[in-house]
């Protein structure tokens, strides 16, 4: 097995395959921590996956969060041993939008020796997220959350890799919705208006490892 160097990304299958309907899983939730501490993915039963600090969670199409079952298989996964190279604190009273985060992660000036257009950048943000839009697969409309205290983890994906690894900001959120104080919610983030008092950790992928499904059905997926 290839040694896991911090911020290396281990990926199974491709984002295009998921959207072409390929949903046969191979790696299990229990296998994830052999390659990383944090990550995102999609289970073969349709729920999305969020790996935070070596714990895997399954998030339903409705946004409900539960601990992933050890034998649940993933048809897509991106995991890494996350070790931030930069820690950025947003001053109290200021905010960072989804678009602002995109710009920050693409800026070589803001992130010397880290930021840039052509590398995968894993990131983790802990804080208060407001006016969050969660993308719900196969739903008639996205879910809107006014305020969530939680953690966002994902990757800034360069344009040349979007068919392989997903959208420019490919990230999943999990946290407590402020209106309930108890309900754990989550999902793939489509946008947020602001993050209040966040702690942003940013890494940089030096090596990318892609594993291919071995099922016969894989060879029938029209990826191009």
Secondary structure, DSSP 4 states (H G I P E B T S, - for coil): -----TT-EEEES-HHHHHTT-----EEGGGGGGT-SEEEEEETTS-EEEEETTEEEEE-TT-BEEEPPTT-EEEEEEEE----SEEEEPPTT----HHHHHHHHT-TTTTTTT--SSS-EEEEEEEEEEEEEEE-TT-SS-EEEEEEEEEEEEEE--GGGHHHH-SSEEEEEEEEETTTSS-EEEEEEEE-SEEEEEEEEE---S-EEEEPP-SGGGGG----
